[in-house]
Amino acid sequence: MKVEQNALLTPYNTFGVAARAKRLVRIAKRSDLGELESVRGDDPLLVLGLGSNVLFTKDFEGLVALNRIRGVKRLEAGENGEYRFRAGAGESWDALVRKMTAEGHPGLENLVMVPGSVGGAAVQNIGAYGVEAAERIESVEIFDREKSEFRTLTNEECDFGYRSSVFKTERGSKWVIVSVTFALPAVTQWKPVVGYKGLTAALAGKTDPTAEEVLEAVERLRRAKLPDPKEIGSAGSFFKNPVVPELQARALLEDYPQLVAYPLGGRRTKLAAGWLIDAVGFKGRTKGRAAVWSRQALVLVNQGGAAGSEVKALADDVISAVERKFGISLTPEVAIL
Ligand SMILES: Cc1cc2nc3c(=O)[nH]c(=O)nc-3n(C[C@H](O)[C@H](O)[C@H](O)COP(=O)(O)OP(=O)(O)OC[C@H]3O[C@@H](n4cnc5c(N)ncnc54)[C@H](O)[C@@H]3O)c2cc1C
């Protein structure tokens, strides 16, 4: 593996922050993984997909390994006719969704335009418009750096939750995701997921759209709301939507009837973090060269040349303001490094 010294990370993070890595390598094939530990030596390691969920607040004093393991392979159909395939962790998520939808394999269309890699999608259990990646993932193949062996984890072993998985834990930090196996519902079993706020309207009331129609509606919604990382640096939603006890949500709703809240069952309620941030007057607020996106308060952006520390300082201001007004602690969805 070729090792680049003092590498500029600007092209490898969608915030477009100009941090540097002490050393950088590309993992292009499975056999590269065997070398990773010896190349790493005593340095900390950061595996990156497409860098769409990280914020570098300083230089990374270690080895950054870009996962570029590609390839999509069709597998034998599942017991109930599921369309099964395995994708390399370094594949583009968005390209994979478009490929599957265009080839007539529905099930991923709600997740179009989520930037990042297939590996990153599993780490984060990405979700959008009512669908989470975990619903379509059958298993995840990892390389265990400590044991120097490949292993496959079942969906249950991945311990997926809301924007979380085993890969975000201490144990999971020793693993590199190599490939992900998906099982999409058989065409005859597939039902469009259209109940999510905004999507029904974008489909103009169509209750039985095709997967292509859902994909196009989601694209329209996302284009209107989210900055294009090619033009404006961001990592999408910066904060998670907080989950609070139902009683706390009810009390808040009495004071703030407009509050956007989704009952989750188990006496818990998910609150829209974007609404909370808007309500403390932060939509469009700037700090140095960082800003809260004017069309969606959940998104922090780099207006050009911002350091990661400026974005982090703005995020801290948002957290304090929401805490003061609502007594709720927002937690970042983005990995802050
Ligand atoms: C404009 C925009 C919109 C977005 N919209 C959404 C959305 O709708 N829903 C949503 O859920 N997210 C969204 N995101 C966030 C982001 O796209 C996802 O979290 C994505 O899955 C990150 O993938 P990545 O490859 O870029 O991960 P990276 O940012 O490269 O890495 C993220 C984390 O995963 C780890 N990691 C990455 N690859 C591997 C691997 N192969 N093995 C082990 N660890 C790995 C990294 O170490 C890091 O901790 C959005 C981001 C942007 C910029």
The ligand as an SDF file (V2000), in Angstrom:
LIG
                    3D

 53 58  0  0  0  0  0  0  0  0999 V2000
  -25.8610   16.4520    2.3930 C   0  0  0  0  0  0  0  0  0  0  0  0
  -25.8850   15.2680    3.3240 C   0  0  0  0  0  0  0  0  0  0  0  0
  -27.0870   14.6240    3.5770 C   0  0  0  0  0  0  0  0  0  0  0  0
  -27.1480   13.5280    4.4630 C   0  0  0  0  0  0  0  0  0  0  0  0
  -28.3440   12.9050    4.6620 N   0  0  0  0  0  0  0  0  0  0  0  0
  -28.4270   11.8430    5.5040 C   0  0  0  0  0  0  0  0  0  0  0  0
  -29.6830   11.1730    5.7070 C   0  0  0  0  0  0  0  0  0  0  0  0
  -30.6970   11.5170    5.1120 O   0  0  0  0  0  0  0  0  0  0  0  0
  -29.7060   10.1250    6.5750 N   0  0  0  0  0  0  0  0  0  0  0  0
  -28.5880    9.6970    7.2220 C   0  0  0  0  0  0  0  0  0  0  0  0
  -28.6870    8.7370    7.9960 O   0  0  0  0  0  0  0  0  0  0  0  0
  -27.3840   10.2920    7.0280 N   0  0  0  0  0  0  0  0  0  0  0  0
  -27.2750   11.3480    6.1850 C   0  0  0  0  0  0  0  0  0  0  0  0
  -26.0670   11.9730    5.9940 N   0  0  0  0  0  0  0  0  0  0  0  0
  -24.8740   11.4980    6.7140 C   0  0  0  0  0  0  0  0  0  0  0  0
  -23.9660   10.5350    5.9000 C   0  0  0  0  0  0  0  0  0  0  0  0
  -24.2920   10.5900    4.5530 O   0  0  0  0  0  0  0  0  0  0  0  0
  -24.0810    9.0990    6.3710 C   0  0  0  0  0  0  0  0  0  0  0  0
  -23.7870    8.9830    7.7410 O   0  0  0  0  0  0  0  0  0  0  0  0
  -23.1490    8.1520    5.5880 C   0  0  0  0  0  0  0  0  0  0  0  0
  -23.5530    6.8410    5.7860 O   0  0  0  0  0  0  0  0  0  0  0  0
  -21.6880    8.2700    5.9560 C   0  0  0  0  0  0  0  0  0  0  0  0
  -20.9420    7.4130    5.0930 O   0  0  0  0  0  0  0  0  0  0  0  0
  -19.4260    7.7000    4.7820 P   0  0  0  0  0  0  0  0  0  0  0  0
  -18.9010    6.6120    3.9360 O   0  0  0  0  0  0  0  0  0  0  0  0
  -19.2560    9.0680    4.2220 O   0  0  0  0  0  0  0  0  0  0  0  0
  -18.8250    7.6160    6.2440 O   0  0  0  0  0  0  0  0  0  0  0  0
  -17.5960    8.4390    6.8340 P   0  0  0  0  0  0  0  0  0  0  0  0
  -18.0090    9.8410    7.1150 O   0  0  0  0  0  0  0  0  0  0  0  0
  -16.4030    8.2280    5.9900 O   0  0  0  0  0  0  0  0  0  0  0  0
  -17.4040    7.6770    8.2230 O   0  0  0  0  0  0  0  0  0  0  0  0
  -18.3980    7.7620    9.2160 C   0  0  0  0  0  0  0  0  0  0  0  0
  -18.0230    6.8290   10.3740 C   0  0  0  0  0  0  0  0  0  0  0  0
  -18.0350    5.4750    9.9040 O   0  0  0  0  0  0  0  0  0  0  0  0
  -16.7450    4.8780   10.0400 C   0  0  0  0  0  0  0  0  0  0  0  0
  -16.5330    4.0410    8.8270 N   0  0  0  0  0  0  0  0  0  0  0  0
  -16.7550    4.3980    7.5320 C   0  0  0  0  0  0  0  0  0  0  0  0
  -16.5000    3.3570    6.7040 N   0  0  0  0  0  0  0  0  0  0  0  0
  -16.1190    2.3300    7.4900 C   0  0  0  0  0  0  0  0  0  0  0  0
  -15.7120    0.9790    7.2190 C   0  0  0  0  0  0  0  0  0  0  0  0
  -15.6540    0.4690    6.0030 N   0  0  0  0  0  0  0  0  0  0  0  0
  -15.3830    0.1950    8.3030 N   0  0  0  0  0  0  0  0  0  0  0  0
  -15.4350    0.6790    9.5670 C   0  0  0  0  0  0  0  0  0  0  0  0
  -15.8060    1.9480    9.8620 N   0  0  0  0  0  0  0  0  0  0  0  0
  -16.1340    2.7540    8.8490 C   0  0  0  0  0  0  0  0  0  0  0  0
  -15.7750    6.0320   10.1670 C   0  0  0  0  0  0  0  0  0  0  0  0
  -14.6230    5.6690   10.8980 O   0  0  0  0  0  0  0  0  0  0  0  0
  -16.6050    7.0800   10.8830 C   0  0  0  0  0  0  0  0  0  0  0  0
  -16.6050    6.8520   12.2660 O   0  0  0  0  0  0  0  0  0  0  0  0
  -25.9710   13.0670    5.0970 C   0  0  0  0  0  0  0  0  0  0  0  0
  -24.7390   13.7080    4.8210 C   0  0  0  0  0  0  0  0  0  0  0  0
  -24.6940   14.7970    3.9400 C   0  0  0  0  0  0  0  0  0  0  0  0
  -23.3730   15.4370    3.6430 C   0  0  0  0  0  0  0  0  0  0  0  0
  1  2  1  0
  2  3  1  0
  2 52  2  0
  3  4  2  0
  4  5  1  0
  4 50  1  0
  5  6  2  0
  6  7  1  0
  6 13  1  0
  7  8  2  0
  7  9  1  0
  9 10  1  0
 10 11  2  0
 10 12  1  0
 12 13  2  0
 13 14  1  0
 14 15  1  0
 14 50  1  0
 15 16  1  0
 16 17  1  0
 16 18  1  0
 18 19  1  0
 18 20  1  0
 20 21  1  0
 20 22  1  0
 22 23  1  0
 23 24  1  0
 24 25  2  0
 24 26  1  0
 24 27  1  0
 27 28  1  0
 28 29  2  0
 28 30  1  0
 28 31  1  0
 31 32  1  0
 32 33  1  0
 33 34  1  0
 33 48  1  0
 34 35  1  0
 35 36  1  0
 35 46  1  0
 36 37  1  0
 36 45  1  0
 37 38  2  0
 38 39  1  0
 39 40  1  0
 39 45  2  0
 40 41  1  0
 40 42  2  0
 42 43  1  0
 43 44  2  0
 44 45  1  0
 46 47  1  0
 46 48  1  0
 48 49  1  0
 50 51  2  0
 51 52  1  0
 52 53  1  0
M  END
$$$$
